[in-house]
Amino acid sequence: MATRAFRWLPYAGGRHAISVRLVPCEAGVTLCGLEVVVPHDPPPAFPDGCWPTCVECDAKWRAFERIPVFPRPRKAGDSVGEVRAVAKRSGGGR
């Protein structure tokens, strides 16, 4: 599996995407543009790991990784099978 370019950091009430290259105590910017300083100690898994994901970070991360938006927008009458087939053809299906 290839190394990812971003990781998730709980900050300001949400989970934000930051570069994997940022090290503890280093300043950086999230994908949504927030300035952050990576904490020396990792945040606790609970409750910080349960914060809602930043919508803007998620959208930019998905675009970078070429992952379709989730849940995939559907039109009235679309079946789950059709949506999965489209996702698979676009490389988003697993």
N, CA, C and O atoms as a CHARMM CRD file, in Angstrom:
* protein
*
  376
    1    1 MET  N      0.84000  -1.17400   0.00000 PROA 1      0.00000
    2    1 MET  CA     0.00000   0.00000   0.00000 PROA 1      0.00000
    3    1 MET  C      0.88800   1.24100   0.00000 PROA 1      0.00000
    4    1 MET  O      1.86800   1.31200   0.74100 PROA 1      0.00000
    5    2 ALA  N      0.54600   2.19100  -0.81400 PROA 2      0.00000
    6    2 ALA  CA     1.31500   3.42900  -0.91500 PROA 2      0.00000
    7    2 ALA  C      1.08600   4.30000   0.31500 PROA 2      0.00000
    8    2 ALA  O      0.03000   4.24800   0.94600 PROA 2      0.00000
    9    3 THR  N      2.08400   5.09000   0.63700 PROA 3      0.00000
   10    3 THR  CA     1.97200   6.02700   1.74700 PROA 3      0.00000
   11    3 THR  C      1.04000   7.16200   1.35100 PROA 3      0.00000
   12    3 THR  O      1.10500   7.66000   0.22700 PROA 3      0.00000
   13    4 ARG  N      0.19200   7.56300   2.25100 PROA 4      0.00000
   14    4 ARG  CA    -0.74200   8.67300   2.00500 PROA 4      0.00000
   15    4 ARG  C     -0.02300   9.99700   2.21200 PROA 4      0.00000
   16    4 ARG  O      0.95300  10.07400   2.95900 PROA 4      0.00000
   17    5 ALA  N     -0.51100  11.04200   1.54400 PROA 5      0.00000
   18    5 ALA  CA     0.09100  12.36400   1.64000 PROA 5      0.00000
   19    5 ALA  C     -0.43100  13.15400   2.84000 PROA 5      0.00000
   20    5 ALA  O      0.20100  14.11800   3.27200 PROA 5      0.00000
   21    6 PHE  N     -1.59200  12.74400   3.38100 PROA 6      0.00000
   22    6 PHE  CA    -2.21400  13.48100   4.47700 PROA 6      0.00000
   23    6 PHE  C     -2.62100  12.53700   5.59400 PROA 6      0.00000
   24    6 PHE  O     -2.84200  11.34500   5.37900 PROA 6      0.00000
   25    7 ARG  N     -2.71400  13.10200   6.79800 PROA 7      0.00000
   26    7 ARG  CA    -3.25000  12.36800   7.94400 PROA 7      0.00000
   27    7 ARG  C     -4.24800  13.28900   8.63200 PROA 7      0.00000
   28    7 ARG  O     -4.34500  14.47200   8.30700 PROA 7      0.00000
   29    8 TRP  N     -4.98900  12.73400   9.58600 PROA 8      0.00000
   30    8 TRP  CA    -6.07000  13.47500  10.23300 PROA 8      0.00000
   31    8 TRP  C     -5.66500  13.89100  11.63600 PROA 8      0.00000
   32    8 TRP  O     -5.08600  13.10900  12.39100 PROA 8      0.00000
   33    9 LEU  N     -5.98300  15.15000  11.97400 PROA 9      0.00000
   34    9 LEU  CA    -5.62700  15.71400  13.26900 PROA 9      0.00000
   35    9 LEU  C     -6.86500  16.36300  13.88600 PROA 9      0.00000
   36    9 LEU  O     -7.46000  17.24700  13.26900 PROA 9      0.00000
   37   10 PRO  N     -7.26800  15.94400  15.09700 PROA 10     0.00000
   38   10 PRO  CA    -8.37000  16.63800  15.76900 PROA 10     0.00000
   39   10 PRO  C     -7.92600  18.04700  16.15100 PROA 10     0.00000
   40   10 PRO  O     -6.90900  18.22900  16.82100 PROA 10     0.00000
   41   11 TYR  N     -8.70200  19.04500  15.71500 PROA 11     0.00000
   42   11 TYR  CA    -8.34800  20.43300  15.99100 PROA 11     0.00000
   43   11 TYR  C     -9.59000  21.30400  15.81200 PROA 11     0.00000
   44   11 TYR  O    -10.34900  21.12800  14.86000 PROA 11     0.00000
   45   12 ALA  N     -9.78700  22.23500  16.72800 PROA 12     0.00000
   46   12 ALA  CA   -10.86800  23.22900  16.63500 PROA 12     0.00000
   47   12 ALA  C    -12.23400  22.58800  16.40600 PROA 12     0.00000
   48   12 ALA  O    -13.03200  23.07800  15.60700 PROA 12     0.00000
   49   13 GLY  N    -12.49300  21.49400  17.11000 PROA 13     0.00000
   50   13 GLY  CA   -13.81000  20.86300  17.04300 PROA 13     0.00000
   51   13 GLY  C    -14.04000  19.94900  15.86100 PROA 13     0.00000
   52   13 GLY  O    -15.16600  19.49600  15.65700 PROA 13     0.00000
   53   14 GLY  N    -13.01200  19.65900  15.07100 PROA 14     0.00000
   54   14 GLY  CA   -13.18400  18.76500  13.92700 PROA 14     0.00000
   55   14 GLY  C    -11.90900  18.02800  13.60900 PROA 14     0.00000
   56   14 GLY  O    -10.83900  18.35200  14.12500 PROA 14     0.00000
   57   15 ARG  N    -12.03100  17.03000  12.75400 PROA 15     0.00000
   58   15 ARG  CA   -10.86400  16.29100  12.26200 PROA 15     0.00000
   59   15 ARG  C    -10.42500  16.96200  10.97000 PROA 15     0.00000
   60   15 ARG  O    -11.20500  17.05800  10.02200 PROA 15     0.00000
   61   16 HSD  N     -9.18100  17.42700  10.92700 PROA 16     0.00000
   62   16 HSD  CA    -8.67300  18.14600   9.76600 PROA 16     0.00000
   63   16 HSD  C     -7.51000  17.38300   9.15200 PROA 16     0.00000
   64   16 HSD  O     -6.76900  16.69800   9.85800 PROA 16     0.00000
   65   17 ALA  N     -7.34900  17.50000   7.83200 PROA 17     0.00000
   66   17 ALA  CA    -6.26700  16.83300   7.11400 PROA 17     0.00000
   67   17 ALA  C     -5.02800  17.72200   7.09600 PROA 17     0.00000
   68   17 ALA  O     -5.09400  18.90300   6.75400 PROA 17     0.00000
   69   18 ILE  N     -3.89300  17.12300   7.47400 PROA 18     0.00000
   70   18 ILE  CA    -2.60400  17.81600   7.44600 PROA 18     0.00000
   71   18 ILE  C     -1.59900  16.93800   6.70700 PROA 18     0.00000
   72   18 ILE  O     -1.80600  15.73300   6.56200 PROA 18     0.00000
   73   19 SER  N     -0.53100  17.53700   6.25100 PROA 19     0.00000
   74   19 SER  CA     0.52500  16.79600   5.55300 PROA 19     0.00000
   75   19 SER  C      1.16100  15.77700   6.49500 PROA 19     0.00000
   76   19 SER  O      1.37100  16.05600   7.67500 PROA 19     0.00000
   77   20 VAL  N      1.46400  14.60100   5.96500 PROA 20     0.00000
   78   20 VAL  CA     2.15100  13.58300   6.77000 PROA 20     0.00000
   79   20 VAL  C      3.57100  14.02000   7.09600 PROA 20     0.00000
   80   20 VAL  O      4.19500  13.45800   7.99700 PROA 20     0.00000
   81   21 ARG  N      4.09800  15.02300   6.37300 PROA 21     0.00000
   82   21 ARG  CA     5.46100  15.48800   6.59800 PROA 21     0.00000
   83   21 ARG  C      5.59400  16.38400   7.82800 PROA 21     0.00000
   84   21 ARG  O      6.70300  16.61200   8.31000 PROA 21     0.00000
   85   22 LEU  N      4.47200  16.89400   8.33800 PROA 22     0.00000
   86   22 LEU  CA     4.53700  17.74300   9.53100 PROA 22     0.00000
   87   22 LEU  C      4.92500  16.89800  10.73600 PROA 22     0.00000
   88   22 LEU  O      4.36500  15.82400  10.95600 PROA 22     0.00000
   89   23 VAL  N      5.87700  17.38300  11.51000 PROA 23     0.00000
   90   23 VAL  CA     6.34900  16.67600  12.69800 PROA 23     0.00000
   91   23 VAL  C      5.84800  17.38600  13.95100 PROA 23     0.00000
   92   23 VAL  O      5.41300  18.53500  13.87200 PROA 23     0.00000
   93   24 PRO  N      5.90200  16.71500  15.11800 PROA 24     0.00000
   94   24 PRO  CA     5.44800  17.35800  16.35200 PROA 24     0.00000
   95   24 PRO  C      6.10500  18.71900  16.57400 PROA 24     0.00000
   96   24 PRO  O      7.29500  18.90300  16.32000 PROA 24     0.00000
   97   25 CYS  N      5.31300  19.65100  17.04700 PROA 25     0.00000
   98   25 CYS  CA     5.70300  21.03300  17.35600 PROA 25     0.00000
   99   25 CYS  C      5.93900  21.88900  16.10900 PROA 25     0.00000
  100   25 CYS  O      6.36800  23.03600  16.23100 PROA 25     0.00000
  101   26 GLU  N      5.67400  21.36700  14.93300 PROA 26     0.00000
  102   26 GLU  CA     5.85000  22.11400  13.69500 PROA 26     0.00000
  103   26 GLU  C      4.52900  22.76900  13.28600 PROA 26     0.00000
  104   26 GLU  O      3.46300  22.16500  13.40600 PROA 26     0.00000
  105   27 ALA  N      4.61300  24.00900  12.80200 PROA 27     0.00000
  106   27 ALA  CA     3.43800  24.72400  12.31500 PROA 27     0.00000
  107   27 ALA  C      3.14600  24.30300  10.87700 PROA 27     0.00000
  108   27 ALA  O      4.05300  24.00400  10.10100 PROA 27     0.00000
  109   28 GLY  N      1.87600  24.28900  10.54800 PROA 28     0.00000
  110   28 GLY  CA     1.46100  23.94200   9.19200 PROA 28     0.00000
  111   28 GLY  C      0.05700  24.44500   8.94400 PROA 28     0.00000
  112   28 GLY  O     -0.50500  25.18900   9.74700 PROA 28     0.00000
  113   29 VAL  N     -0.50200  24.02900   7.82200 PROA 29     0.00000
  114   29 VAL  CA    -1.83500  24.45900   7.42300 PROA 29     0.00000
  115   29 VAL  C     -2.64200  23.22000   7.04800 PROA 29     0.00000
  116   29 VAL  O     -2.14200  22.32000   6.37200 PROA 29     0.00000
  117   30 THR  N     -3.89700  23.18700   7.49500 PROA 30     0.00000
  118   30 THR  CA    -4.79600  22.09500   7.12300 PROA 30     0.00000
  119   30 THR  C     -5.23500  22.29200   5.67600 PROA 30     0.00000
  120   30 THR  O     -5.00800  23.35300   5.09500 PROA 30     0.00000
  121   31 LEU  N     -5.86400  21.27000   5.09300 PROA 31     0.00000
  122   31 LEU  CA    -6.35300  21.40500   3.72300 PROA 31     0.00000
  123   31 LEU  C     -7.42700  22.48600   3.59500 PROA 31     0.00000
  124   31 LEU  O     -7.62900  23.03500   2.51200 PROA 31     0.00000
  125   32 CYS  N     -8.11800  22.79100   4.70100 PROA 32     0.00000
  126   32 CYS  CA    -9.14800  23.83900   4.65700 PROA 32     0.00000
  127   32 CYS  C     -8.57100  25.21100   4.96900 PROA 32     0.00000
  128   32 CYS  O     -9.30200  26.20100   4.96600 PROA 32     0.00000
  129   33 GLY  N     -7.26300  25.28600   5.24000 PROA 33     0.00000
  130   33 GLY  CA    -6.60000  26.56400   5.42600 PROA 33     0.00000
  131   33 GLY  C     -6.38100  27.01700   6.85900 PROA 33     0.00000
  132   33 GLY  O     -5.90000  28.12900   7.07600 PROA 33     0.00000
  133   34 LEU  N     -6.72200  26.18600   7.85300 PROA 34     0.00000
  134   34 LEU  CA    -6.47100  26.54700   9.24700 PROA 34     0.00000
  135   34 LEU  C     -4.98500  26.39200   9.57000 PROA 34     0.00000
  136   34 LEU  O     -4.35300  25.40700   9.18600 PROA 34     0.00000
  137   35 GLU  N     -4.44300  27.37500  10.27700 PROA 35     0.00000
  138   35 GLU  CA    -3.06400  27.25700  10.73300 PROA 35     0.00000
  139   35 GLU  C     -3.05800  26.43300  12.01800 PROA 35     0.00000
  140   35 GLU  O     -3.83200  26.70600  12.93600 PROA 35     0.00000
  141   36 VAL  N     -2.19000  25.42700  12.08600 PROA 36     0.00000
  142   36 VAL  CA    -2.11900  24.54200  13.24600 PROA 36     0.00000
  143   36 VAL  C     -0.66000  24.32300  13.63200 PROA 36     0.00000
  144   36 VAL  O      0.25100  24.52900  12.83100 PROA 36     0.00000
  145   37 VAL  N     -0.46500  23.90500  14.86900 PROA 37     0.00000
  146   37 VAL  CA     0.82600  23.41700  15.32600 PROA 37     0.00000
  147   37 VAL  C      0.58300  21.97500  15.75800 PROA 37     0.00000
  148   37 VAL  O     -0.27400  21.70500  16.60000 PROA 37     0.00000
  149   38 VAL  N      1.33600  21.06300  15.18000 PROA 38     0.00000
  150   38 VAL  CA     1.16200  19.64900  15.49300 PROA 38     0.00000
  151   38 VAL  C      1.56900  19.42800  16.94700 PROA 38     0.00000
  152   38 VAL  O      2.67200  19.80200  17.34400 PROA 38     0.00000
  153   39 PRO  N      0.67600  18.81600  17.75200 PROA 39     0.00000
  154   39 PRO  CA     1.01700  18.61800  19.16200 PROA 39     0.00000
  155   39 PRO  C      2.18800  17.65700  19.33400 PROA 39     0.00000
  156   39 PRO  O      2.41900  16.77300  18.51000 PROA 39     0.00000
  157   40 HSD  N      2.92400  17.85700  20.43300 PROA 40     0.00000
  158   40 HSD  CA     4.05700  16.97700  20.73400 PROA 40     0.00000
  159   40 HSD  C      3.57300  15.55100  20.97400 PROA 40     0.00000
  160   40 HSD  O      4.13800  14.59400  20.44400 PROA 40     0.00000
  161   41 ASP  N      2.51900  15.42100  21.78000 PROA 41     0.00000
  162   41 ASP  CA     1.94400  14.10400  22.05400 PROA 41     0.00000
  163   41 ASP  C      0.68600  13.93500  21.20500 PROA 41     0.00000
  164   41 ASP  O     -0.08700  14.88100  21.05200 PROA 41     0.00000
  165   42 PRO  N      0.47600  12.74600  20.65600 PROA 42     0.00000
  166   42 PRO  CA    -0.73000  12.54400  19.86400 PROA 42     0.00000
  167   42 PRO  C     -1.97600  12.76300  20.72100 PROA 42     0.00000
  168   42 PRO  O     -1.98400  12.42200  21.90400 PROA 42     0.00000
  169   43 PRO  N     -3.03200  13.33100  20.12700 PROA 43     0.00000
  170   43 PRO  CA    -4.26600  13.50600  20.89300 PROA 43     0.00000
  171   43 PRO  C     -4.83700  12.14300  21.28000 PROA 43     0.00000
  172   43 PRO  O     -4.62200  11.16000  20.57100 PROA 43     0.00000
  173   44 PRO  N     -5.55800  12.07600  22.39200 PROA 44     0.00000
  174   44 PRO  CA    -6.15600  10.79100  22.77400 PROA 44     0.00000
  175   44 PRO  C     -7.15300  10.32500  21.72100 PROA 44     0.00000
  176   44 PRO  O     -7.80200  11.13900  21.06400 PROA 44     0.00000
  177   45 ALA  N     -7.26700   9.02100  21.57000 PROA 45     0.00000
  178   45 ALA  CA    -8.18200   8.46700  20.56900 PROA 45     0.00000
  179   45 ALA  C     -9.63600   8.80500  20.90300 PROA 45     0.00000
  180   45 ALA  O    -10.46200   8.95100  20.00200 PROA 45     0.00000
  181   46 PHE  N     -9.94500   8.92700  22.17200 PROA 46     0.00000
  182   46 PHE  CA   -11.31400   9.26000  22.55400 PROA 46     0.00000
  183   46 PHE  C    -11.25900  10.34700  23.60300 PROA 46     0.00000
  184   46 PHE  O    -10.50500  10.19200  24.56500 PROA 46     0.00000
  185   47 PRO  N    -11.98500  11.41500  23.49400 PROA 47     0.00000
  186   47 PRO  CA   -13.03100  11.66700  22.50500 PROA 47     0.00000
  187   47 PRO  C    -12.52600  12.37800  21.26400 PROA 47     0.00000
  188   47 PRO  O    -13.29200  12.56000  20.31800 PROA 47     0.00000
  189   48 ASP  N    -11.24800  12.79300  21.23100 PROA 48     0.00000
  190   48 ASP  CA   -10.76800  13.59700  20.10500 PROA 48     0.00000
  191   48 ASP  C    -10.88700  12.89300  18.76200 PROA 48     0.00000
  192   48 ASP  O    -11.14700  13.54900  17.75300 PROA 48     0.00000
  193   49 GLY  N    -10.70800  11.59300  18.72100 PROA 49     0.00000
  194   49 GLY  CA   -10.82100  10.85800  17.46600 PROA 49     0.00000
  195   49 GLY  C    -12.24500  10.73600  16.96900 PROA 49     0.00000
  196   49 GLY  O    -12.48200  10.25600  15.86000 PROA 49     0.00000
  197   50 CYS  N    -13.20000  11.17000  17.78600 PROA 50     0.00000
  198   50 CYS  CA   -14.60800  11.07000  17.41700 PROA 50     0.00000
  199   50 CYS  C    -15.17800  12.40500  16.94400 PROA 50     0.00000
  200   50 CYS  O    -16.38900  12.52000  16.75100 PROA 50     0.00000
  201   51 TRP  N    -14.33400  13.40900  16.75500 PROA 51     0.00000
  202   51 TRP  CA   -14.81900  14.70300  16.28000 PROA 51     0.00000
  203   51 TRP  C    -15.28100  14.56700  14.83600 PROA 51     0.00000
  204   51 TRP  O    -14.77200  13.72000  14.10200 PROA 51     0.00000
  205   52 PRO  N    -16.23200  15.38300  14.42400 PROA 52     0.00000
  206   52 PRO  CA   -16.69500  15.30100  13.03000 PROA 52     0.00000
  207   52 PRO  C    -15.58800  15.71400  12.06500 PROA 52     0.00000
  208   52 PRO  O    -14.77300  16.58500  12.36800 PROA 52     0.00000
  209   53 THR  N    -15.57700  15.08400  10.91800 PROA 53     0.00000
  210   53 THR  CA   -14.58800  15.39000   9.89500 PROA 53     0.00000
  211   53 THR  C    -14.92900  16.71600   9.23400 PROA 53     0.00000
  212   53 THR  O    -16.08200  16.95700   8.87600 PROA 53     0.00000
  213   54 CYS  N    -13.93400  17.57100   9.07200 PROA 54     0.00000
  214   54 CYS  CA   -14.10300  18.85200   8.37800 PROA 54     0.00000
  215   54 CYS  C    -14.53300  18.56800   6.93900 PROA 54     0.00000
  216   54 CYS  O    -13.85400  17.83700   6.21800 PROA 54     0.00000
  217   55 VAL  N    -15.64600  19.13800   6.52900 PROA 55     0.00000
  218   55 VAL  CA   -16.18900  18.87900   5.19600 PROA 55     0.00000
  219   55 VAL  C    -15.22600  19.35600   4.10700 PROA 55     0.00000
  220   55 VAL  O    -15.04400  18.66900   3.10100 PROA 55     0.00000
  221   56 GLU  N    -14.61100  20.52000   4.29700 PROA 56     0.00000
  222   56 GLU  CA   -13.69500  21.05000   3.28900 PROA 56     0.00000
  223   56 GLU  C    -12.42100  20.20600   3.19300 PROA 56     0.00000
  224   56 GLU  O    -11.95900  19.90700   2.09200 PROA 56     0.00000
  225   57 CYS  N    -11.85500  19.82100   4.33500 PROA 57     0.00000
  226   57 CYS  CA   -10.67100  18.94300   4.32000 PROA 57     0.00000
  227   57 CYS  C    -11.00500  17.61700   3.63700 PROA 57     0.00000
  228   57 CYS  O    -10.22700  17.11500   2.82600 PROA 57     0.00000
  229   58 ASP  N    -12.17100  17.05400   3.97400 PROA 58     0.00000
  230   58 ASP  CA   -12.57800  15.78100   3.40400 PROA 58     0.00000
  231   58 ASP  C    -12.71200  15.88100   1.88700 PROA 58     0.00000
  232   58 ASP  O    -12.24200  15.00100   1.16600 PROA 58     0.00000
  233   59 ALA  N    -13.34700  16.94400   1.39800 PROA 59     0.00000
  234   59 ALA  CA   -13.53800  17.10600  -0.04700 PROA 59     0.00000
  235   59 ALA  C    -12.19400  17.24900  -0.76100 PROA 59     0.00000
  236   59 ALA  O    -11.98100  16.64000  -1.81000 PROA 59     0.00000
  237   60 LYS  N    -11.29800  18.04400  -0.20100 PROA 60     0.00000
  238   60 LYS  CA    -9.98100  18.24200  -0.83000 PROA 60     0.00000
  239   60 LYS  C     -9.13800  16.98000  -0.75300 PROA 60     0.00000
  240   60 LYS  O     -8.41600  16.66000  -1.69800 PROA 60     0.00000
  241   61 TRP  N     -9.22000  16.25300   0.37000 PROA 61     0.00000
  242   61 TRP  CA    -8.48600  14.99100   0.51200 PROA 61     0.00000
  243   61 TRP  C     -8.99000  13.98100  -0.51500 PROA 61     0.00000
  244   61 TRP  O     -8.19800  13.32200  -1.18800 PROA 61     0.00000
  245   62 ARG  N    -10.32800  13.86200  -0.63100 PROA 62     0.00000
  246   62 ARG  CA   -10.90700  12.92000  -1.60100 PROA 62     0.00000
  247   62 ARG  C    -10.50700  13.27300  -3.02900 PROA 62     0.00000
  248   62 ARG  O    -10.21000  12.38000  -3.82300 PROA 62     0.00000
  249   63 ALA  N    -10.49500  14.56600  -3.37000 PROA 63     0.00000
  250   63 ALA  CA   -10.08500  14.97600  -4.71500 PROA 63     0.00000
  251   63 ALA  C     -8.62500  14.59500  -4.95900 PROA 63     0.00000
  252   63 ALA  O     -8.28900  14.08600  -6.02800 PROA 63     0.00000
  253   64 PHE  N     -7.75800  14.83900  -3.97600 PROA 64     0.00000
  254   64 PHE  CA    -6.34700  14.49400  -4.10000 PROA 64     0.00000
  255   64 PHE  C     -6.15600  12.99300  -4.28100 PROA 64     0.00000
  256   64 PHE  O     -5.36100  12.55700  -5.11300 PROA 64     0.00000
  257   65 GLU  N     -6.89200  12.20100  -3.49400 PROA 65     0.00000
  258   65 GLU  CA    -6.77100  10.73500  -3.53300 PROA 65     0.00000
  259   65 GLU  C     -7.60600  10.09800  -4.64500 PROA 65     0.00000
  260   65 GLU  O     -7.54800   8.88700  -4.86000 PROA 65     0.00000
  261   66 ARG  N     -8.38800  10.93000  -5.35000 PROA 66     0.00000
  262   66 ARG  CA    -9.29700  10.44600  -6.40100 PROA 66     0.00000
  263   66 ARG  C    -10.31600   9.46100  -5.84800 PROA 66     0.00000
  264   66 ARG  O    -10.58100   8.41400  -6.43900 PROA 66     0.00000
  265   67 ILE  N    -10.87600   9.81900  -4.70800 PROA 67     0.00000
  266   67 ILE  CA   -11.91800   9.02300  -4.05900 PROA 67     0.00000
  267   67 ILE  C    -13.23800   9.75800  -4.25300 PROA 67     0.00000
  268   67 ILE  O    -13.30800  10.95400  -3.97100 PROA 67     0.00000
  269   68 PRO  N    -14.28400   9.08800  -4.72300 PROA 68     0.00000
  270   68 PRO  CA   -15.55900   9.77800  -4.92500 PROA 68     0.00000
  271   68 PRO  C    -16.14000  10.29900  -3.61600 PROA 68     0.00000
  272   68 PRO  O    -15.85200   9.79100  -2.53200 PROA 68     0.00000
  273   69 VAL  N    -16.95000  11.30800  -3.75500 PROA 69     0.00000
  274   69 VAL  CA   -17.65600  11.86600  -2.60600 PROA 69     0.00000
  275   69 VAL  C    -18.52400  10.77700  -1.99100 PROA 69     0.00000
  276   69 VAL  O    -19.10200   9.95900  -2.70600 PROA 69     0.00000
  277   70 PHE  N    -18.61400  10.77000  -0.67200 PROA 70     0.00000
  278   70 PHE  CA   -19.45100   9.78100   0.00400 PROA 70     0.00000
  279   70 PHE  C    -20.39200  10.50500   0.94700 PROA 70     0.00000
  280   70 PHE  O    -19.93400  11.38500   1.67500 PROA 70     0.00000
  281   71 PRO  N    -21.64300  10.19700   0.97900 PROA 71     0.00000
  282   71 PRO  CA   -22.26700   9.22800   0.08400 PROA 71     0.00000
  283   71 PRO  C    -22.40100   9.80200  -1.31200 PROA 71     0.00000
  284   71 PRO  O    -22.61000  11.00100  -1.49700 PROA 71     0.00000
  285   72 ARG  N    -22.28000   8.94000  -2.26300 PROA 72     0.00000
  286   72 ARG  CA   -22.35700   9.34000  -3.66500 PROA 72     0.00000
  287   72 ARG  C    -23.73300   9.93100  -3.95200 PROA 72     0.00000
  288   72 ARG  O    -24.74800   9.31700  -3.62400 PROA 72     0.00000
  289   73 PRO  N    -23.77800  11.12600  -4.56600 PROA 73     0.00000
  290   73 PRO  CA   -25.08300  11.70600  -4.90200 PROA 73     0.00000
  291   73 PRO  C    -25.87200  10.77100  -5.81200 PROA 73     0.00000
  292   73 PRO  O    -25.32300  10.18600  -6.74600 PROA 73     0.00000
  293   74 ARG  N    -27.14000  10.63900  -5.53400 PROA 74     0.00000
  294   74 ARG  CA   -27.99200   9.75500  -6.33100 PROA 74     0.00000
  295   74 ARG  C    -29.20400  10.52300  -6.82200 PROA 74     0.00000
  296   74 ARG  O    -29.68300  11.45300  -6.17300 PROA 74     0.00000
  297   75 LYS  N    -29.68200  10.11400  -7.97700 PROA 75     0.00000
  298   75 LYS  CA   -30.91000  10.67100  -8.52200 PROA 75     0.00000
  299   75 LYS  C    -32.05600   9.75200  -8.14400 PROA 75     0.00000
  300   75 LYS  O    -31.85900   8.57000  -7.86500 PROA 75     0.00000
  301   76 ALA  N    -33.25500  10.31200  -8.13900 PROA 76     0.00000
  302   76 ALA  CA   -34.42800   9.49000  -7.85400 PROA 76     0.00000
  303   76 ALA  C    -34.46300   8.32600  -8.84000 PROA 76     0.00000
  304   76 ALA  O    -34.28200   8.51900 -10.04200 PROA 76     0.00000
  305   77 GLY  N    -34.69000   7.15600  -8.34200 PROA 77     0.00000
  306   77 GLY  CA   -34.78000   5.97000  -9.18600 PROA 77     0.00000
  307   77 GLY  C    -33.47300   5.20900  -9.32700 PROA 77     0.00000
  308   77 GLY  O    -33.47500   4.07600  -9.80800 PROA 77     0.00000
  309   78 ASP  N    -32.36200   5.79700  -8.92300 PROA 78     0.00000
  310   78 ASP  CA   -31.08700   5.07200  -8.98200 PROA 78     0.00000
  311   78 ASP  C    -31.13400   3.90700  -8.01000 PROA 78     0.00000
  312   78 ASP  O    -31.63400   4.03500  -6.89200 PROA 78     0.00000
  313   79 SER  N    -30.61900   2.79600  -8.43600 PROA 79     0.00000
  314   79 SER  CA   -30.53200   1.65700  -7.52800 PROA 79     0.00000
  315   79 SER  C    -29.14200   1.60700  -6.93500 PROA 79     0.00000
  316   79 SER  O    -28.19700   2.16000  -7.49800 PROA 79     0.00000
  317   80 VAL  N    -29.01900   0.95200  -5.81000 PROA 80     0.00000
  318   80 VAL  CA   -27.71800   0.81000  -5.16800 PROA 80     0.00000
  319   80 VAL  C    -26.75300   0.09400  -6.10900 PROA 80     0.00000
  320   80 VAL  O    -25.57600   0.44800  -6.17200 PROA 80     0.00000
  321   81 GLY  N    -27.23300  -0.89600  -6.83000 PROA 81     0.00000
  322   81 GLY  CA   -26.39000  -1.62500  -7.77600 PROA 81     0.00000
  323   81 GLY  C    -25.83500  -0.72800  -8.86000 PROA 81     0.00000
  324   81 GLY  O    -24.66200  -0.83900  -9.21800 PROA 81     0.00000
  325   82 GLU  N    -26.66800   0.17000  -9.39400 PROA 82     0.00000
  326   82 GLU  CA   -26.20400   1.10100 -10.42700 PROA 82     0.00000
  327   82 GLU  C    -25.14800   2.05400  -9.87700 PROA 82     0.00000
  328   82 GLU  O    -24.14200   2.32200 -10.53400 PROA 82     0.00000
  329   83 VAL  N    -25.37900   2.56000  -8.67700 PROA 83     0.00000
  330   83 VAL  CA   -24.42500   3.47600  -8.05300 PROA 83     0.00000
  331   83 VAL  C    -23.09200   2.77500  -7.82500 PROA 83     0.00000
  332   83 VAL  O    -22.03700   3.35600  -8.07900 PROA 83     0.00000
  333   84 ARG  N    -23.12700   1.52800  -7.34900 PROA 84     0.00000
  334   84 ARG  CA   -21.88600   0.76800  -7.14100 PROA 84     0.00000
  335   84 ARG  C    -21.15200   0.52300  -8.45900 PROA 84     0.00000
  336   84 ARG  O    -19.92300   0.58800  -8.51000 PROA 84     0.00000
  337   85 ALA  N    -21.90800   0.24200  -9.52700 PROA 85     0.00000
  338   85 ALA  CA   -21.29000   0.00100 -10.83300 PROA 85     0.00000
  339   85 ALA  C    -20.58200   1.25700 -11.32600 PROA 85     0.00000
  340   85 ALA  O    -19.47000   1.17300 -11.84800 PROA 85     0.00000
  341   86 VAL  N    -21.20600   2.41300 -11.16800 PROA 86     0.00000
  342   86 VAL  CA   -20.58600   3.67700 -11.56600 PROA 86     0.00000
  343   86 VAL  C    -19.34100   3.92100 -10.73600 PROA 86     0.00000
  344   86 VAL  O    -18.30800   4.31700 -11.27500 PROA 86     0.00000
  345   87 ALA  N    -19.42100   3.68800  -9.42300 PROA 87     0.00000
  346   87 ALA  CA   -18.26900   3.89100  -8.54200 PROA 87     0.00000
  347   87 ALA  C    -17.12700   2.97000  -8.94800 PROA 87     0.00000
  348   87 ALA  O    -15.96900   3.38700  -8.95700 PROA 87     0.00000
  349   88 LYS  N    -17.43600   1.73600  -9.28000 PROA 88     0.00000
  350   88 LYS  CA   -16.40200   0.77100  -9.66300 PROA 88     0.00000
  351   88 LYS  C    -15.72100   1.20400 -10.97400 PROA 88     0.00000
  352   88 LYS  O    -14.50000   1.11900 -11.10300 PROA 88     0.00000
  353   89 ARG  N    -16.52100   1.66600 -11.93600 PROA 89     0.00000
  354   89 ARG  CA   -15.94800   2.11800 -13.21700 PROA 89     0.00000
  355   89 ARG  C    -15.06400   3.34400 -13.03600 PROA 89     0.00000
  356   89 ARG  O    -14.08700   3.52300 -13.76400 PROA 89     0.00000
  357   90 SER  N    -15.41000   4.20400 -12.04800 PROA 90     0.00000
  358   90 SER  CA   -14.63400   5.42600 -11.84000 PROA 90     0.00000
  359   90 SER  C    -13.43600   5.20400 -10.91100 PROA 90     0.00000
  360   90 SER  O    -12.69300   6.13800 -10.61100 PROA 90     0.00000
  361   91 GLY  N    -13.26100   3.96500 -10.46300 PROA 91     0.00000
  362   91 GLY  CA   -12.12800   3.65500  -9.60100 PROA 91     0.00000
  363   91 GLY  C    -12.41700   3.81600  -8.13300 PROA 91     0.00000
  364   91 GLY  O    -11.52200   3.63000  -7.30900 PROA 91     0.00000
  365   92 GLY  N    -13.66700   4.16400  -7.77100 PROA 92     0.00000
  366   92 GLY  CA   -14.01800   4.36900  -6.37800 PROA 92     0.00000
  367   92 GLY  C    -14.53400   3.13500  -5.69200 PROA 92     0.00000
  368   92 GLY  O    -14.62200   3.10800  -4.46500 PROA 92     0.00000
  369   93 GLY  N    -14.87700   2.11300  -6.44300 PROA 93     0.00000
  370   93 GLY  CA   -15.39800   0.90300  -5.82700 PROA 93     0.00000
  371   93 GLY  C    -14.28000   0.02600  -5.31000 PROA 93     0.00000
  372   93 GLY  O    -13.19000   0.00300  -5.88200 PROA 93     0.00000
  373   94 ARG  N    -14.53400  -0.68500  -4.25200 PROA 94     0.00000
  374   94 ARG  CA   -13.51100  -1.56100  -3.68900 PROA 94     0.00000
  375   94 ARG  C    -14.01700  -2.97200  -3.70100 PROA 94     0.00000
  376   94 ARG  O    -13.31200  -3.88400  -3.26900 PROA 94     0.00000
